[in-house]
Amino acid sequence: MNEIITVDTIQQCNKLLHEETLYPLVSVASLQNLKEGSLLQMSFYAVLMRMHTKNILCGWMPCDYSDGTVVFLAPGQLLPVKGCGTGFAEPCLLLSFHPDFIKNTTLGKHFGDYSFFHYRQNEALHVSAREKRVLQNAVESIDDELRWGIDEYSKTLLLNKIELFLNYCARFYKRQFITRHEVNCDLVGRVDKLTHNYFLTRQVLTKGLPSAKYCARMLNLSPAYFEDLLRHETGKNIAEYIQLKRVSIAQEQLRRTDKSVAAIAEELGYTSPQFFCRLFKKLTGLTPSEYRLPG
């Protein structure tokens, strides 16, 4: 079993990596000399940048770029020192910042927008040569500011530079969703079949509505990645998607069966026929009875 190394502070992390602590809550460090075979569990946010041109792993697909990989870690997540099984032979940078650093700041208030910190490591960002240069320059800018010394402007400038880096990452993830469009369409198709079967087998009556967590588990994805993928491909969040799916199945039932409106509403897990009818009309422009009437 691999050893788990718990790292609670940026200073402990720097000591482990043989780096000088320039700022107690932010760090840019190299992982090249770190001993393999263990797991790091850090109590802060971390971004691992692997600047490789080979040994492509971490969920890489043929439709992805292959000039670098970026992995995002929330506090408590495990970082394999083996780097997904290939070692750290290529240059690797670790940008770390403590939750206390962004607490009660503008960045902290919208930090939840960076959902990729809750992706799995096999849902990493794979970047092009140009994107890699952009991210390297952004990290070098953070490192330069760390080496400037601490003064009244340090925190503001570091926050701005970290936010710029994360915004570039968000931009490049959007691009990755675009280049993975065909793959993602297949996944959405699987979700459609999965949820269709879920309702037709009346699992909704005992398990409730299918959640993002449930769908993600069935697709072997993290809930955060699944929700972002679904929103990108359909423009809907999971609640909106399921709502439309239920109405679509109701339309099918109204066309192809003689079941009563109340029975259809009950089978699809609606709280009452009246609520079902109001929602159906809101989404289709017709009541269930009007929709059932022949042409």
C-alpha positions in Angstrom: 0.0 0.0 0.0 1.3 3.4 -0.9 2.2 5.8 1.9 -0.1 8.8 2.3 1.8 12.0 3.1 -0.5 14.6 4.8 0.5 18.1 4.1 -1.5 20.7 6.1 0.3 24.0 5.2 2.1 25.6 2.3 5.2 25.7 4.4 5.1 21.9 4.9 4.6 21.4 1.2 7.6 23.6 0.4 9.8 21.8 2.8 8.8 18.5 1.3 9.6 19.8 -2.1 12.8 21.5 -1.0 11.5 24.9 -1.9 11.8 28.2 -0.1 8.6 29.6 1.4 8.2 33.1 -0.2 4.6 33.6 0.9 2.9 31.5 3.6 -0.3 30.9 1.8 0.8 30.6 -1.9 3.5 28.6 -3.6 4.9 27.6 -7.0 7.1 24.5 -6.8 8.7 21.8 -8.9 7.9 18.1 -8.4 10.8 16.7 -10.5 12.8 15.6 -7.5 10.0 14.2 -5.4 10.2 10.5 -4.4 7.8 8.3 -6.2 5.5 5.7 -4.7 3.5 7.8 -2.2 0.3 9.9 -2.2 0.1 13.5 -1.2 -3.0 14.6 0.6 -3.0 18.4 0.9 -5.2 20.7 2.9 -5.2 23.4 0.2 -6.0 24.0 -3.4 -3.4 22.7 -5.9 -2.9 22.8 -9.6 -0.4 20.3 -11.1 1.0 21.2 -14.6 2.7 18.4 -16.4 4.5 19.8 -19.5 4.9 16.6 -21.5 4.8 15.6 -25.1 4.5 11.9 -24.4 3.2 9.4 -21.8 -0.2 10.9 -22.2 -2.7 9.7 -19.6 -5.1 11.3 -17.1 -8.1 10.6 -19.4 -6.5 11.8 -22.6 -8.5 11.1 -25.8 -7.5 11.2 -29.4 -9.5 14.4 -29.9 -7.4 16.1 -27.2 -4.2 18.2 -27.5 -1.1 16.5 -26.1 1.4 19.2 -25.2 0.6 19.4 -21.5 -1.9 18.2 -18.9 -3.3 20.2 -16.0 -4.8 18.5 -12.9 -6.8 20.4 -10.3 -7.0 19.3 -6.7 -9.4 20.5 -4.0 -8.3 20.2 -0.3 -8.2 16.6 0.8 -7.9 15.0 -2.6 -5.0 12.6 -3.2 -2.2 13.3 -5.6 -0.3 10.2 -6.8 3.4 11.1 -6.8 3.8 8.6 -9.7 1.8 11.0 -11.8 -0.8 8.6 -13.0 1.8 5.9 -13.3 4.5 7.6 -15.5 6.6 9.3 -12.9 7.7 12.9 -12.9 10.5 12.6 -15.5 9.1 15.6 -17.4 8.8 19.1 -15.9 6.0 19.4 -13.4 4.9 22.5 -11.6 2.6 22.7 -8.6 0.7 25.9 -7.9 -0.7 25.8 -4.4 -2.9 28.3 -2.5 -4.6 27.9 0.9 -8.4 28.4 1.3 -7.6 31.1 3.8 -5.9 33.1 1.1 -9.0 33.5 -1.0 -11.4 33.8 2.0 -13.6 36.9 2.0 -12.1 38.1 -1.3 -13.8 38.7 -4.7 -12.1 35.5 -6.0 -13.3 33.5 -3.0 -16.9 34.6 -3.5 -17.1 33.2 -7.0 -14.5 30.4 -6.6 -17.3 27.8 -7.0 -17.4 28.8 -10.7 -14.2 26.8 -11.1 -15.9 23.5 -10.9 -12.9 21.7 -12.3 -11.4 21.5 -8.8 -14.0 18.8 -8.2 -13.2 16.8 -11.4 -11.4 13.5 -11.2 -7.8 13.4 -12.2 -8.8 11.3 -15.3 -10.9 14.4 -16.3 -7.8 16.6 -16.6 -7.3 19.5 -19.0 -5.1 18.7 -22.0 -3.6 21.7 -23.6 -2.1 22.8 -26.9 1.4 24.2 -27.3 0.0 27.7 -27.4 -2.3 27.1 -24.4 0.7 25.6 -22.5 2.7 28.8 -23.1 -0.1 30.9 -21.8 -0.4 28.9 -18.6 3.3 28.8 -18.1 3.5 32.5 -18.5 0.7 33.0 -16.0 2.4 30.7 -13.4 5.7 32.5 -14.0 4.0 35.8 -13.3 2.7 34.4 -10.0 6.2 33.1 -9.2 7.7 36.5 -10.0 5.3 38.3 -7.7 6.1 35.8 -4.9 9.8 36.6 -5.3 9.1 40.4 -5.2 8.6 40.3 -1.5 5.6 40.9 0.8 4.1 44.4 0.9 0.7 46.0 1.0 0.1 45.2 -2.7 1.2 41.5 -2.6 -2.1 39.9 -1.8 -4.1 41.9 -4.3 -1.6 41.2 -7.1 -1.4 37.5 -6.3 -5.2 37.2 -6.2 -5.4 38.9 -9.6 -2.7 36.7 -11.1 -4.2 33.5 -9.7 -7.7 34.5 -11.0 -6.2 35.2 -14.4 -4.6 31.8 -14.5 -7.9 30.1 -13.5 -9.8 32.0 -16.0 -7.5 30.8 -18.8 -8.0 27.3 -17.4 -11.8 27.7 -17.6 -11.5 29.0 -21.1 -9.3 26.0 -22.2 -11.7 23.6 -20.6 -14.6 25.1 -22.6 -12.4 24.5 -25.7 -11.8 20.9 -24.6 -15.6 20.4 -24.4 -15.9 21.7 -27.9 -13.2 19.3 -29.3 -14.8 16.4 -27.4 -18.2 17.2 -28.9 -18.7 13.9 -30.6 -17.7 11.9 -27.6 -19.8 14.0 -25.3 -22.9 13.6 -27.6 -22.5 9.8 -27.2 -22.5 10.3 -23.4 -25.6 12.5 -23.5 -27.2 9.8 -25.6 -26.4 7.3 -22.9 -27.9 9.6 -20.3 -31.1 9.9 -22.4 -31.4 6.1 -22.5 -30.5 5.7 -18.9 -33.1 8.2 -17.7 -35.7 6.9 -20.1 -35.3 3.4 -18.6 -35.2 4.9 -15.1 -38.7 6.3 -15.5 -40.2 3.4 -17.5 -39.1 1.0 -14.8 -40.7 3.3 -12.2 -37.5 3.6 -10.2 -38.6 7.2 -9.6 -41.3 5.9 -7.2 -38.8 4.3 -4.8 -35.6 6.3 -5.5 -36.8 9.7 -6.4 -35.7 11.7 -9.4 -32.4 10.7 -11.0 -29.6 13.1 -9.7 -26.4 14.3 -11.2 -24.6 12.0 -8.8 -26.6 9.0 -10.0 -26.0 9.7 -13.7 -22.3 10.5 -13.2 -21.9 7.2 -11.4 -23.5 5.3 -14.2 -21.2 7.0 -16.7 -18.1 6.7 -14.5 -17.7 10.4 -14.3 -17.4 12.9 -11.4 -20.7 14.7 -10.7 -19.0 18.1 -11.4 -17.7 17.0 -14.8 -21.0 15.4 -15.7 -23.0 18.6 -14.9 -20.6 20.8 -16.8 -20.7 18.4 -19.8 -24.5 18.3 -19.7 -24.8 22.0 -19.5 -22.3 22.5 -22.4 -24.1 20.0 -24.7 -27.7 20.7 -23.9 -27.8 24.1 -22.3 -29.6 22.6 -19.3 -28.7 21.7 -15.8 -29.7 18.3 -14.4 -33.0 19.5 -12.9 -34.0 21.2 -16.2 -32.9 18.2 -18.2 -34.9 15.7 -16.1 -37.9 17.9 -16.1 -38.0 18.0 -19.9 -37.3 14.2 -20.0 -40.3 13.5 -17.8 -42.5 15.6 -20.0 -41.2 13.9 -23.1 -42.0 10.5 -21.7 -45.4 11.8 -20.7 -46.0 12.9 -24.3 -45.1 9.5 -25.5 -47.4 7.9 -23.0 -50.3 10.2 -24.1 -49.8 9.4 -27.7 -49.3 5.6 -27.5 -51.3 4.4 -24.5 -54.8 4.9 -23.1 -53.6 5.5 -19.6 -55.3 8.2 -17.7 -53.5 11.5 -17.1 -53.5 10.8 -13.3 -51.9 7.4 -13.9 -49.2 8.8 -16.1 -48.5 11.6 -13.6 -48.2 9.0 -10.8 -45.9 6.7 -12.7 -43.6 9.6 -13.5 -43.4 10.6 -9.9 -45.3 13.9 -9.9 -46.8 14.9 -6.6 -50.2 15.4 -8.0 -52.1 15.3 -11.4 -52.8 19.0 -11.0 -49.1 19.9 -10.7 -48.3 17.6 -13.7 -51.0 19.3 -15.8 -49.8 22.8 -15.0 -46.2 22.0 -15.8 -47.1 20.1 -18.9 -49.0 23.1 -20.3 -46.2 25.5 -19.3 -43.7 23.5 -21.3 -45.8 22.4 -24.3 -48.5 25.0 -24.5 -51.2 22.4 -24.2 -52.9 20.5 -21.4 -52.3 16.7 -21.4 -55.9 16.2 -22.5 -55.5 18.7 -25.4 -52.2 17.1 -26.4 -53.9 13.7 -26.6 -56.7 14.8 -28.9 -56.1 13.6 -32.5 -54.6 16.2 -35.0 
